[in-house]
Amino acid sequence: MERLLGNERLKAGLSAAFASNRLSHCYLIAGPAGSGKHTLARILAAAMECTAGSRRPCGVCLQCRKVLDGVHPDLITVDDPAKKTVSVETIRKARADVYIKPNEGLRKIYLIPRAMDMNPAAQNALLKVIEEPPDYAAFLLLTDAAERLLPTIRSRAVPLQLAPLSETEGLAALAARFPGKGREELADAWSRAEGWLGQAEQLLREGESLAPETQAFADAFARRDKLGLTELLVPLERKKREELAPLLTQWAELLSRALAVRAGQPGRWEAARRVGRSRTSAESLRALRSLRRALELLQGNVSPGAVCGALQVWLDVN
């Protein structure tokens, strides 16, 4: 359990369930990107397969090691990353596989990393098997928006809501993982990640690099170039939701930094300094609110095409 930082109450509850062998056949693991959903899923899967018999998962037995290393044949990821949604065909294929007994483990575990992207037909197909699964079958549903799952799905799963780390825990973890970074840089990443360790790590790995689309957005917004902004947004309509959301998040971060520049703070991004010099605080704030609204729509399952179309209207470049 030490692989998952923080979340002490959640871990205590799970440890008690592991010790008494009261494991559910279906867990709903919820939290934003970088919250530790995949880490927790691996811990649960290892506990289900662990052969130690006492402290589970032991992390030492062959079954635990295979799960934690991502090579266990009975831990099956149910997804098609090439598609925007998890289709009913993908779920039906997994459902048919459920009735084939495990290869070598105690359980056969199905990990659905984009549970919120299952369409209603896929969710109903999944419901049929999680209502009465074989004794050896288990399901781990990962989501950043539990409300997008059918109530009938949620009612049959044990909810596990991940919480952000404390500043003390987060900064200590970042200092250990990025020994070459200064405390100020670590604190800046932690503040921007709002308590989610994975997001802070991504910010530190990326450094100050901006996506080409972010540079293009900064140029168009600073120049009040409506045509340039339209030419930027139209191709983005074809992106998947998980590709568009980080990009719009970076645009929002750019505008937040531009507002800081307007307030007299030094700006690390030249693009933010450029926007800060060119646009008023009111203009940047309106655009920032538009981007946040767009991100809420993406989270609410609105298509990237519709979101990009709305941004062409909402973003104030005049």
N, C-alpha and C positions, 0 to 999 in steps of 0.2 A: 504493500500500500504506500510505501515511501516514494514510489515513482510519481504519485499524485500529490502536489504540494497544496497546503491549505485544506479547506473543506473538511475540517476535523469532525464536525457532527455527522456529515454524510459518511465519512470513512468509519467512524465508530459504529454506525448502524450496519454498514456492510460487513464489518469485521465480526459483529455478533451473529449476523445471518450466516456468514461463512462457517463460523465455529459450530453452529448448531445445525449446519447442513440445510438451512431454510432458503435455498436459492430459488428465485422465481424463474419461470420459463420465458419471461419477456420484460425487458427494461427499456424505459424511455429516457435517454440521456440528453439533457437540454443545456444549452449554453452557447454564447456567441463564438465566432472563430477565435481560436487561440485560448479557449477556456479549459482545455484538457479533455474534451469528449473522447478522442481516440485513445488517449492514455487510460482513461477510466474503463473504456470498452475492453482494452487488452487485459486489464487487471481482472475484470469480471470473467472474461473468457478463460484466463489462466486459473482462476479459482474453480471454475466449473470442471476443468480438465485435470486439476492437480491430484496427484496420487499420494501426497504426503500423509493425508489423513488427519493431521492436527492443524497446524497453522497454515491456512490457505489464503492466497496462493503462496507456496513456499519459495517459488522462484528458482528452485534448484533441481527439482525432478525433471525428467526428460520432457514430459508433457507441458509443464510450465515454460521451460526454456523455448520449446517450439512455438508456443503461443506468443510469448514476449518477443521472439525474434521474427515473428510474422511468417512462419513457414509451416504451421500446423495444418494438415490436410482437412481437418474437420472445423476449421474456422473459415467460413466462406463469405466473401464480400459480395453483396447483391447490389449491383450498380452497372450502368452503362455510361461511362463518363462522356462519351461522344454525343449523348442526347441531353437536352435541357431538362427533361423530366424523367422520372423513374416509371417506365411504362408498365401496363398490366401484363404484357408479355414477359417482361423481366421477372415480375413477381410470380407469375404462373410457372415459369421455368424453375424458380427456386422452390415453389410449393411442391412440384412434382419430385424434386430431389429430396425433399424432407423425408419421404418414406423409404429412402435407401439408408440403411443403418450406418453408423459412423465407421470410418476406415480403421481408426486405431484408438480414438479417444473415448471418454465416458459419455460425452455429449457431442451433438452436431450443432454448431452455433452459426447463426446467420446474422451477419453484420450489415445493416442498411445505413450507409453513411449520409445519405441525403433523404432521410425519411420525409422531410417536409416537401420534397419535390415529387412524391408519389401523387399521381392524379387520383380522383375519386374511385375510378374503376380498379386501379392498382391497390388502393387501400382496402377496398371491399374484398379483393382477392386475397390479400394478406389476412384480413379478419377471419376468413374461413378456416385458416390453418392455425392461427394463434388462439382460437376459441377451444379447439380440441387437438392439440399437437401430440405426436408420439412422445413417450416419456423422455426420450433422449434429446429432443429438439429444444433449442433455445433461440431467442431473437433479441438482438441489441439494436434499437432504433436510435439513431443520432439525429438531432435537429437543433437549429438555432431559432425555431419558431414553433413551439409545441402546439399553439392554437390552430395551426394549419392542418393538424391531423384530426380525423373524425373523432367525435366523443367516444364512439364505440371502440376505437383503437386505444385511446388514452385510458379508458376504464379498465382495460385488460392488461395494462403494463404498469410496472412499478416505476413511478417517476423519480428521477435523480437529477435535480437541478444544481448545476455547478455555480459556485460563487466566486467573485473576484478575490484575489489575494490581498492581504494587508500590505501597506507600503514597506514595512520592515521585511516581510517574507519575500516580496517581489524584488526589492533592491538587492537583497542578499543572494537570491538566485541569479540575478543578472550579473552581479559582480563575479560570481563563480564561473559563469558560462562565457563571459566576455572580459577576461582579465586585462585586456589591452585598452579598454574603454575607461575614460575618466568618470568620476562620480556625477559631474554635471550632465554629461551626455546620457548616462544611465538614468538619472532622475528625469531628464527631459523625455526620454522614450517611455518611462514608466507613467509619467503624467499623461502623455498623449494616448497611451493604451488603456487608461482608466481602470487599472487593476487586472488586466488580462495578460498573463505572462507570455503566451504565444504571440500576441500582437506586439508586445514590447520587443521580443526577440526578433520578429520580422523587421521592425523598424530599425533595429541596430544592425541587422545583416544588410539591409538595403542602404544604410548610411543616408547620405543626402541626395542619392540619385533619384531622378524623376523620370517617370514614363514619358516616352515621346509625345503621347497624347496629352499629358499634363502640360508639357512645354507648349504644345500647340494651343491648348485652352488658355494658358496664361497670356500668350501672344494675342489671341483673338479678343480676349476679354479686355486686356490693357488697351488695345487699339480701337475698341468698340466696333469690331469687325463682325457684323452679323452674318455675312456670307461665309466668312472663315469658320465661324462657329457651327453653322449649318453643315458645311462640308466636313467638319470634324465629327459631328454627331451622327450623320446618316450612316457611315460604315459601322459605327458602334452598335447600331440596331441589330446586327447579326451576331453579336457576342452573346455568350451564355451568361446567365445571371451571376454565376460565381466569378466570371471574368470581369463583368461590368462593375459590380459592387466595389471591389478594391480600387478600381480606377476612379470612380466617383468619390470614394472616401479620400483619395489623395487630392482630388480637386478641392474638396471641402477643407482639407488640411492646408492647402495652398492659400485659400481665402482667409482662413483663420490667422495664418501667419502674416498675410497682407494687412489685416486689421491691426495686428500687433505692431507692424511697421508704422502704420498711421498713428498709433498711440505713442510712438517714440522709442519702441524697443528695437534692438538690432535684429535683422533678419538673416537667417543662415542661407535661405534659398534666394538666389538672384531673381528667380521668377517671381517670388513673393514680393521682393523689394520693387520689382518693376510694376506689378499690379498695385502695390501700395502707393507708389508715386503717381500712378495714372488715374486711379479711381477713388472716389470719396468713400468714407467709412460706410455711409448709408447704402451706397451702390454695392459694395462688397458684401455687406450684411444681407441685403435682399437676395443676392446670388447665392450666398451661403445657405440661407433658409430654403431656397429652391432646391439645392442639392440634397439637403437633409430630407426634404419632402420626397424627392426622387428615390432616395435610399429606403425610406419607409415603404414606398410603393413596391420596390423590388422585393423587400422582405415580405410584403403582403401578396406575393405571387403575381404581380403585374408583369407583363412581358417586357423584356429589354427594349423591344421596338417601340412600345407605347410610352415607356419611360423616356427614351431619347426624344421622341416626338414632343412630349410635354416639355422637356427641357428647352427645346428650340423656342417655345413660346414663353416659358417662365424666366429664362435667364435674361437679365437686363444688360444689353450691350450698347444701348443707344446713349 
